[in-house]
Amino acid sequence: MKKKGSQGTVDRRSFMKALGMGGAFLALNATGFVPGALASDRARPFRLPPLPYSPRALVPYISQATMNFHYGRHHDTYVSNLNQLVRGTGLAGDSLEDIIRKTAGKKDQKAIFNNAAQSWNHDFYWHSMKPGGGGKPSGELLRMIEESFGDWQSFKDDFSQSALTIFGSGWGWLVQEGSKLRIVQTRNADTPLVEDLNPLLTIDVWEHAYYLDRKNVRKDYITVFMNHLINWEFARKNLLPV
């Protein structure tokens, strides 16, 4: 279990283990939430994972109204759809990661992939933010950012521009590939997991992530994410040894 002050931090390896698995994984935080779409029973193998903070914790940068719709409706719908789609299939007992990898690129299982990947992506996104986040990382993560992108400002500009220029709906990612870091765009429900990349953090740029607060001004939402929300501790703990 990890605890830092009143805000828990969940590294990706523990986070992955919890996603879609039957074990009881606890990450203590101010709200007592358990991250990960934890498997429950055969009839409803996946449940909506609790947020790692309260729905109003990111105010004024993300409103409670946005969280209520984004988490309480969009994310919940993906989990509910996935439960219906895997019922009676050989996938019902698999983890989200296994389902994503087994169904990726298969036209006859596109709906399962979309809902599994969106369930996973959203849970990872909630953990990529925290109250009092943003700014510049430190230590090994900052060293790798500077080595991979030249300097901190270049990374910040490149990540923001990449997220801004995703056409339509999608996700902006910071990923690890060996000893280097990369910025990756994915469209719709796609995820770096199927490319064997190690995600460190993500920003959701589907319009429902920011429209109630920022209307169609995605740039303002990205600026707020970088300056006030990004959870560098989560990203640091996701680094794999090289």
Rosetta silent file (secondary structure, phi, psi, omega in degrees, C-alpha in Angstrom):
SEQUENCE: MKKKGSQGTVDRRSFMKALGMGGAFLALNATGFVPGALASDRARPFRLPPLPYSPRALVPYISQATMNFHYGRHHDTYVSNLNQLVRGTGLAGDSLEDIIRKTAGKKDQKAIFNNAAQSWNHDFYWHSMKPGGGGKPSGELLRMIEESFGDWQSFKDDFSQSALTIFGSGWGWLVQEGSKLRIVQTRNADTPLVEDLNPLLTIDVWEHAYYLDRKNVRKDYITVFMNHLINWEFARKNLLPV
SCORE:     score description
SCORE:     0.000 S_00000001
   1 L     0.000  141.890 -178.713    0.000    0.000    0.000 S_00000001
   2 L  -116.286  138.210  176.085    1.197    3.483   -0.840 S_00000001
   3 L  -144.134  132.849  177.160    0.352    6.601    1.064 S_00000001
   4 E  -134.601  106.627 -176.039    1.581   10.149    0.667 S_00000001
   5 L    57.862 -129.901  178.920   -0.034   12.673    2.958 S_00000001
   6 L   -97.280   -3.888 -178.537   -3.757   12.549    2.322 S_00000001
   7 E  -111.579  120.794  178.368   -3.424   11.564   -1.355 S_00000001
   8 L   -75.013  153.378  174.118   -2.653    7.952   -2.275 S_00000001
   9 L  -124.404  138.531 -176.426   -0.420    7.133   -5.210 S_00000001
  10 L  -122.579  115.166  178.492   -0.804    4.008   -7.301 S_00000001
  11 L   -74.185  158.868 -172.515    2.070    2.811   -9.461 S_00000001
  12 H   -63.583  -36.416 -177.799    1.217    1.335  -12.851 S_00000001
  13 H   -63.652  -42.826  176.521    2.321   -2.193  -11.975 S_00000001
  14 H   -70.299  -38.396  178.278   -0.044   -2.313   -8.985 S_00000001
  15 H   -59.352  -45.452  179.330   -2.660   -0.407  -10.976 S_00000001
  16 H   -63.673  -41.483 -177.836   -2.471   -2.982  -13.787 S_00000001
  17 H   -61.355  -34.815 -178.352   -2.700   -5.863  -11.350 S_00000001
  18 H   -75.421  -29.219 -173.358   -5.903   -4.429   -9.921 S_00000001
  19 L   -67.230  114.651  175.203   -7.589   -3.845  -13.275 S_00000001
  20 L    70.256   15.650 -178.601  -10.052   -6.608  -13.938 S_00000001
  21 L  -105.153  160.117 -176.164   -8.514   -8.958  -11.371 S_00000001
  22 L   -84.980  -15.373 -177.168  -10.263  -10.777   -8.569 S_00000001
  23 L   -70.907  160.755  178.610   -7.835   -9.872   -5.778 S_00000001
  24 L   -93.312  107.520  179.318   -8.492   -7.140   -3.264 S_00000001
  25 L  -109.792  124.856 -178.111   -6.095   -4.278   -4.051 S_00000001
  26 L  -118.155  133.556  171.165   -6.242   -1.244   -1.794 S_00000001
  27 L  -124.698  112.314 -173.737   -4.622    2.143   -2.295 S_00000001
  28 L   -72.545  137.391  172.966   -5.308    4.422    0.627 S_00000001
  29 L  -153.489 -174.389 -172.533   -6.285    8.001   -0.072 S_00000001
  30 L   -61.381  -30.264 -176.024   -8.458   10.744    1.344 S_00000001
  31 L   -98.783   -9.892 -178.353  -11.684    9.174    0.098 S_00000001
  32 L    76.771   16.293 -177.794  -10.840    5.517    0.711 S_00000001
  33 L   -72.202  151.546  176.370  -11.428    4.654   -2.933 S_00000001
  34 L  -109.213  114.645 -178.835  -10.083    1.462   -4.500 S_00000001
  35 L   -75.446  154.285  176.771   -8.650    2.056   -8.011 S_00000001
  36 L   102.926  141.316  176.165   -9.159   -0.408  -10.842 S_00000001
  37 L   -79.336   88.393 -171.875  -12.189   -2.074  -12.434 S_00000001
  38 L   -74.772  133.409  176.794  -12.173   -4.943   -9.958 S_00000001
  39 L   -65.159  142.208 -175.919  -13.676   -8.235  -11.038 S_00000001
  40 L  -122.421  -61.175 -178.643  -16.664   -9.167   -8.900 S_00000001
  41 L  -154.343  174.071 -175.177  -18.728  -12.101  -10.149 S_00000001
  42 L   -66.324  -33.237 -177.350  -19.646  -13.940  -13.332 S_00000001
  43 L   -72.370  -34.036 -179.299  -22.824  -11.951  -13.897 S_00000001
  44 L  -140.336   77.550 -171.889  -21.037   -8.604  -13.598 S_00000001
  45 L   -66.141  -21.472 -179.956  -17.291   -9.241  -13.871 S_00000001
  46 L  -122.924  142.798  177.280  -16.364   -5.547  -13.990 S_00000001
  47 L  -124.347  152.963  175.930  -17.409   -2.662  -11.778 S_00000001
  48 L   -62.647  118.929 -179.299  -16.912    1.071  -12.105 S_00000001
  49 L   -71.898  143.741  178.111  -13.703    1.759  -10.142 S_00000001
  50 L   -65.381  152.247  173.325  -13.919    4.526   -7.543 S_00000001
  51 L   -66.994  151.112  176.732  -12.218    7.831   -8.222 S_00000001
  52 L   -80.381    5.512  178.327   -8.907    8.373   -6.401 S_00000001
  53 L  -158.358  172.412 -179.024  -10.327   11.673   -5.043 S_00000001
  54 L   -72.418  157.258 -179.515  -13.736   13.249   -4.562 S_00000001
  55 L   -61.884  -17.618  179.613  -15.668   14.444   -7.650 S_00000001
  56 L  -103.473    5.788 -173.056  -15.142   18.047   -6.538 S_00000001
  57 L   -69.345  -22.940 -176.752  -11.425   17.713   -5.703 S_00000001
  58 L   -96.801    3.517  174.701  -10.221   19.182   -9.024 S_00000001
  59 L   -64.195  139.158    9.691  -12.330   22.364   -8.801 S_00000001
  60 L   -92.117    6.400 -172.263  -11.821   25.057  -10.116 S_00000001
  61 L   -82.244  -37.474  170.299   -9.901   23.398  -12.961 S_00000001
  62 L  -130.575  123.720 -173.339  -12.408   20.613  -13.633 S_00000001
  63 L   -74.541  159.961  175.412  -15.897   21.170  -12.275 S_00000001
  64 H   -64.351  -33.564  178.393  -17.910   18.677  -10.285 S_00000001
  65 H   -61.296  -43.159  177.265  -20.526   18.816  -13.061 S_00000001
  66 H   -62.750  -44.511  179.241  -17.928   17.623  -15.582 S_00000001
  67 H   -62.184  -40.753 -179.618  -16.811   14.849  -13.238 S_00000001
  68 H   -61.331  -41.710  179.298  -20.408   13.761  -12.644 S_00000001
  69 H   -76.405  -46.701 -173.458  -21.019   13.425  -16.390 S_00000001
  70 H   -68.260  -52.417 -179.621  -17.599   12.182  -17.433 S_00000001
  71 H   -79.420  -50.631 -171.966  -17.036    9.674  -14.649 S_00000001
  72 H   -72.217  -21.359 -179.953  -20.603    8.995  -13.514 S_00000001
  73 H  -116.924  -57.877 -176.737  -22.087    8.562  -16.981 S_00000001
  74 H   -63.723  -54.989 -178.722  -19.462    8.088  -19.700 S_00000001
  75 H   -61.839  -43.564 -179.560  -17.052    5.889  -17.752 S_00000001
  76 H   -60.965  -37.199  179.733  -19.881    3.988  -16.098 S_00000001
  77 H   -65.504  -40.521  177.681  -21.464    3.301  -19.491 S_00000001
  78 H   -60.300  -43.748 -179.511  -18.257    1.755  -20.843 S_00000001
  79 H   -65.710  -43.686  179.537  -18.061   -0.590  -17.853 S_00000001
  80 H   -63.405  -44.035  178.256  -21.750   -1.531  -18.124 S_00000001
  81 H   -61.279  -41.323 -179.176  -21.462   -2.149  -21.871 S_00000001
  82 H   -62.054  -42.683  178.096  -18.391   -4.303  -21.354 S_00000001
  83 H   -57.833  -41.906  179.622  -20.215   -6.490  -18.830 S_00000001
  84 H   -68.839  -40.156 -174.750  -22.999   -7.113  -21.315 S_00000001
  85 H   -71.221  -32.509 -177.846  -20.637   -7.756  -24.229 S_00000001
  86 H   -90.695   -8.239 -179.239  -18.425  -10.331  -22.473 S_00000001
  87 L   -59.734  128.022  178.421  -21.316  -12.218  -20.880 S_00000001
  88 L    80.297    6.060  178.069  -21.293  -15.795  -22.094 S_00000001
  89 L  -107.568  171.026  177.007  -17.910  -15.450  -23.798 S_00000001
  90 L   -76.921    0.824 -177.510  -14.532  -16.835  -22.868 S_00000001
  91 L   -92.873  -11.111 -170.788  -13.398  -13.309  -22.011 S_00000001
  92 L   -60.466  -27.788 -179.072  -15.550  -12.842  -18.920 S_00000001
  93 L   -96.898    4.034 -177.755  -12.837  -14.060  -16.552 S_00000001
  94 L   -86.581  160.386  173.050   -9.980  -12.125  -18.150 S_00000001
  95 L   -74.488  163.216  176.632   -8.382   -8.899  -16.953 S_00000001
  96 H   -58.153  -43.330 -179.800   -9.051   -5.688  -18.841 S_00000001
  97 H   -59.940  -43.254  179.142   -5.509   -5.757  -20.216 S_00000001
  98 H   -64.063  -42.910  178.955   -5.961   -9.300  -21.532 S_00000001
  99 H   -61.549  -44.072  179.824   -9.298   -8.418  -23.119 S_00000001
 100 H   -59.926  -46.671 -177.753   -7.788   -5.350  -24.776 S_00000001
 101 H   -69.556  -37.157 -178.179   -4.895   -7.317  -26.231 S_00000001
 102 H   -71.827  -28.213 -174.766   -7.030  -10.281  -27.345 S_00000001
 103 H  -102.479  -10.434 -177.829   -9.610   -8.127  -29.148 S_00000001
 104 L   -59.130  130.361  176.468   -7.370   -5.401  -30.631 S_00000001
 105 L    78.839    2.514 -179.556   -7.627   -5.254  -34.421 S_00000001
 106 L  -101.007  113.687 -174.609  -10.434   -7.828  -34.634 S_00000001
 107 H   -59.993  -36.730 -176.768  -13.437   -6.422  -36.479 S_00000001
 108 H   -76.275   -7.703  178.899  -15.885   -8.903  -34.986 S_00000001
 109 H  -123.189   21.988 -177.131  -14.805   -7.892  -31.456 S_00000001
 110 H   -60.594  -40.826 -178.394  -14.491   -4.138  -32.007 S_00000001
 111 H   -64.809  -40.523  177.466  -17.286   -3.292  -29.570 S_00000001
 112 H   -63.839  -46.114  179.161  -15.647   -5.328  -26.807 S_00000001
 113 H   -58.422  -48.554 -176.948  -12.284   -3.699  -27.498 S_00000001
 114 H   -57.388  -45.825 -176.361  -13.748   -0.190  -27.501 S_00000001
 115 H   -75.483  -34.442  175.791  -15.516   -0.590  -24.179 S_00000001
 116 H   -68.090  -46.289 -178.523  -12.651   -2.449  -22.480 S_00000001
 117 H   -66.303  -39.514  178.507  -10.053    0.049  -23.687 S_00000001
 118 H   -68.034  -34.221  174.731  -12.190    3.043  -22.753 S_00000001
 119 H   -63.119  -45.294 -179.718  -12.750    1.576  -19.281 S_00000001
 120 H   -67.171  -47.718 -178.066   -8.982    1.138  -18.867 S_00000001
 121 H   -58.126  -42.849 -177.902   -8.054    4.494  -20.414 S_00000001
 122 H   -66.524  -42.106  179.059  -10.426    6.402  -18.160 S_00000001
 123 H   -62.838  -39.463  177.902   -9.212    4.791  -14.969 S_00000001
 124 H   -65.626  -37.632  178.301   -5.628    5.583  -15.987 S_00000001
 125 H   -63.130  -44.847  179.995   -6.669    9.183  -16.777 S_00000001
 126 H   -58.700  -38.621 -179.541   -8.202    9.754  -13.330 S_00000001
 127 H   -78.018  -15.324  177.288   -4.916    8.687  -11.760 S_00000001
 128 L   -77.548   -4.146  177.677   -2.939   10.907  -14.150 S_00000001
 129 E  -123.806  158.858  173.560   -4.400   13.909  -12.299 S_00000001
 130 L  -158.567  154.739  172.695   -4.448   14.983   -8.687 S_00000001
 131 L   -61.448  135.446 -179.647   -5.444   18.037   -6.624 S_00000001
 132 L    74.875   20.767 -179.757   -2.453   20.344   -6.426 S_00000001
 133 L   -86.193 -160.437  178.527   -0.772   18.710   -9.386 S_00000001
 134 L    86.773 -176.498  179.015    0.898   20.195  -12.439 S_00000001
 135 L    81.242 -153.817 -170.768    4.196   21.937  -12.830 S_00000001
 136 L  -106.144  134.934  176.114    7.581   20.336  -13.312 S_00000001
 137 L   -74.579 -176.656  179.847    8.623   16.844  -12.184 S_00000001
 138 L  -141.389  178.457  172.303   11.937   16.100  -10.517 S_00000001
 139 H    64.026 -143.859 -174.881   14.554   13.376  -10.189 S_00000001
 140 H   -60.519  -38.152 -179.249   14.855   10.508  -12.640 S_00000001
 141 H   -64.566  -44.112  177.982   11.666   11.398  -14.513 S_00000001
 142 H   -63.531  -40.599  178.416   12.861   14.940  -15.211 S_00000001
 143 H   -59.620  -43.048 -179.418   16.248   13.601  -16.317 S_00000001
 144 H   -68.607  -36.854  177.043   14.565   11.228  -18.777 S_00000001
 145 H   -62.511  -46.708 -179.191   12.292   13.995  -20.072 S_00000001
 146 H   -65.573  -37.177  179.067   15.278   16.277  -20.698 S_00000001
 147 H   -69.020  -35.799 -175.590   17.224   13.462  -22.340 S_00000001
 148 H   -85.015  -30.064 -173.115   14.308   12.483  -24.578 S_00000001
 149 H  -121.074   -1.463  178.749   12.987   15.940  -25.534 S_00000001
 150 L   102.264  -54.200  175.469   15.921   18.302  -25.067 S_00000001
 151 L  -162.468  172.667 -176.538   14.596   20.247  -22.098 S_00000001
 152 H   -59.923  -46.491 -176.297   11.502   20.640  -19.930 S_00000001
 153 H   -64.006  -37.304  177.876    9.938   23.451  -21.962 S_00000001
 154 H   -63.354  -42.329  176.387   10.334   21.511  -25.205 S_00000001
 155 H   -61.163  -48.739 -177.729    8.535   18.540  -23.665 S_00000001
 156 H   -58.075  -44.312  179.019    5.750   20.742  -22.307 S_00000001
 157 H   -65.434  -44.186 -177.404    5.269   22.415  -25.678 S_00000001
 158 H   -66.953  -42.669 -179.998    5.406   19.130  -27.607 S_00000001
 159 H   -64.781  -44.422 -179.740    2.993   17.305  -25.298 S_00000001
 160 H   -62.776  -43.609 -179.374    0.521   20.211  -25.350 S_00000001
 161 H   -66.770  -38.282  178.619    0.709   20.527  -29.140 S_00000001
 162 H   -63.172  -45.101  179.017    0.280   16.788  -29.615 S_00000001
 163 H   -65.617  -37.102 -178.225   -2.844   16.744  -27.445 S_00000001
 164 H   -67.666  -34.629 -171.282   -4.183   19.856  -29.160 S_00000001
 165 L   -95.615    6.693  172.360   -3.793   18.509  -32.699 S_00000001
 166 L   -65.400  120.661 -177.292   -5.515   15.159  -32.235 S_00000001
 167 L   -79.817  122.741 -178.630   -8.291   15.366  -34.821 S_00000001
 168 L    78.754 -139.722 -174.877  -11.628   14.490  -33.263 S_00000001
 169 L   -96.700  147.213  178.393  -11.665   12.318  -30.166 S_00000001
 170 E   169.812 -159.747 -172.606   -8.684   10.620  -28.601 S_00000001
 171 E  -140.187  142.102  171.383   -5.916   10.562  -26.019 S_00000001
 172 E  -106.695  134.835 -173.080   -2.498   12.126  -25.523 S_00000001
 173 E  -129.608  145.342  160.895    0.091    9.924  -23.796 S_00000001
 174 E  -104.584  121.872 -175.679    3.539   10.091  -22.306 S_00000001
 175 E  -127.403  160.239  175.744    4.975    6.591  -22.699 S_00000001
 176 E  -108.328  133.164  173.900    8.223    4.793  -21.998 S_00000001
 177 E  -130.639   96.095 -174.398    9.974    2.747  -24.661 S_00000001
 178 L    67.779 -125.177 -178.741   13.105    1.279  -23.146 S_00000001
 179 L   -92.165    0.799 -177.245   15.301    4.071  -21.821 S_00000001
 180 E  -112.728  156.387  173.716   13.498    6.781  -23.799 S_00000001
 181 E  -107.840  147.508  179.257   10.210    8.605  -23.377 S_00000001
 182 E  -134.454  155.425  171.336    7.808    9.327  -26.230 S_00000001
 183 E  -103.846  129.028 -173.547    4.672   11.365  -26.790 S_00000001
 184 E  -129.992  139.363  170.508    1.933    9.328  -28.464 S_00000001
 185 E  -102.512  139.841  168.395   -1.497   10.144  -29.876 S_00000001
 186 E  -129.897  146.830 -178.509   -4.270    7.557  -29.991 S_00000001
 187 E   -97.070  145.840  174.963   -7.655    7.967  -31.642 S_00000001
 188 L    53.042 -116.452 -176.712  -11.005    7.082  -30.096 S_00000001
 189 L   -97.212    0.752 -175.041  -10.495    4.102  -27.730 S_00000001
 190 L   -61.777  154.318 -173.896   -7.024    3.099  -28.877 S_00000001
 191 L  -143.530  147.484  177.799   -4.334    2.658  -26.240 S_00000001
 192 H   -63.419  -14.664 -179.403   -0.524    2.257  -26.196 S_00000001
 193 H   -56.330  -36.256 -176.259   -0.990   -1.102  -24.463 S_00000001
 194 H   -78.160   -7.553  176.942   -1.504   -2.828  -27.802 S_00000001
 195 H  -104.554   11.078 -179.746    1.804   -1.417  -29.064 S_00000001
 196 L    57.769   35.160  173.090    3.755   -2.813  -26.104 S_00000001
 197 L  -100.181  153.321 -178.863    4.538    0.681  -24.850 S_00000001
 198 E   -99.835  103.679 -179.502    4.567    1.500  -21.138 S_00000001
 199 E   -67.858  138.200  175.299    2.111    4.355  -20.413 S_00000001
 200 E  -105.658  -38.466  176.068    3.188    6.873  -17.782 S_00000001
 201 E  -163.367  165.981  179.686    0.241    9.272  -17.953 S_00000001
 202 E  -146.637  155.986  170.202   -2.554   10.370  -20.270 S_00000001
 203 E  -122.961  130.641  177.837   -4.847   13.276  -21.067 S_00000001
 204 E   -84.521  120.901  177.802   -8.352   12.644  -22.398 S_00000001
 205 L  -114.577   20.460  164.920   -9.181   15.009  -25.265 S_00000001
 206 L   -63.381  145.433 -175.287  -12.649   13.725  -26.065 S_00000001
 207 H   -60.091  -29.497 -178.121  -14.889   16.809  -25.918 S_00000001
 208 H   -67.483  -12.491  178.152  -16.858   15.481  -22.950 S_00000001
 209 H   -73.769  -22.297 -173.165  -13.662   15.835  -20.874 S_00000001
 210 L  -141.037   -7.349 -169.024  -13.742   19.626  -21.086 S_00000001
 211 H   -64.150  -40.622 -178.985  -16.803   20.935  -22.939 S_00000001
 212 H   -63.576  -31.193 -177.277  -18.919   21.880  -19.908 S_00000001
 213 H   -94.518  -36.413 -171.204  -16.016   23.895  -18.457 S_00000001
 214 H  -121.149    5.661 -173.460  -14.155   25.159  -21.533 S_00000001
 215 L    54.986 -127.709 -176.880  -16.694   24.816  -24.343 S_00000001
 216 L   -98.731   14.077 -175.816  -14.703   23.979  -27.491 S_00000001
 217 L   -90.334   79.819 -178.285  -11.426   25.568  -26.314 S_00000001
 218 H   -60.511  -34.200 -177.437   -9.314   22.436  -25.922 S_00000001
 219 H   -58.593  -41.229  179.879   -6.147   24.518  -25.573 S_00000001
 220 H   -64.456  -40.174  178.322   -7.305   26.029  -22.264 S_00000001
 221 H   -63.144  -42.900  179.358   -8.086   22.583  -20.874 S_00000001
 222 H   -64.402  -41.229  178.353   -4.632   21.288  -21.859 S_00000001
 223 H   -60.717  -43.951  178.454   -2.963   24.308  -20.239 S_00000001
 224 H   -63.639  -42.483  178.626   -4.867   23.709  -17.009 S_00000001
 225 H   -58.351  -47.332 -177.285   -3.955   20.014  -17.105 S_00000001
 226 H   -68.620  -40.655 -172.170   -0.245   20.771  -17.496 S_00000001
 227 H   -86.498  -25.677 -170.070   -0.075   23.605  -14.969 S_00000001
 228 H  -132.425  -11.809 -170.407   -2.441   22.443  -12.228 S_00000001
 229 H  -123.572  -31.450 -170.467   -3.523   18.791  -12.558 S_00000001
 230 E   -57.451  134.092 -174.391   -0.893   16.445  -13.972 S_00000001
 231 L  -100.032   89.530 -177.249    0.156   13.797  -11.432 S_00000001
 232 H   -68.989  -27.123  177.940    3.923   13.434  -11.824 S_00000001
 233 H   -64.871  -41.395  176.681    4.150   11.101   -8.843 S_00000001
 234 H   -62.821  -45.259  178.930    1.900    8.621  -10.636 S_00000001
 235 H   -61.344  -42.704 -178.789    3.983    8.956  -13.806 S_00000001
 236 H   -62.065  -42.572 -178.228    7.227    8.458  -11.874 S_00000001
 237 H   -70.569  -16.224  177.452    5.967    5.297  -10.217 S_00000001
 238 H   -83.976  -11.783  179.477    5.002    3.910  -13.626 S_00000001
 239 L   -60.914  135.813  174.607    8.594    4.013  -14.870 S_00000001
 240 L   -96.602  146.470  178.676   10.061    0.597  -15.552 S_00000001
 241 L   -65.340  144.983 -179.854   13.729   -0.071  -14.775 S_00000001
 242 L  -123.434    0.000    0.000   16.051    0.040  -17.781 S_00000001
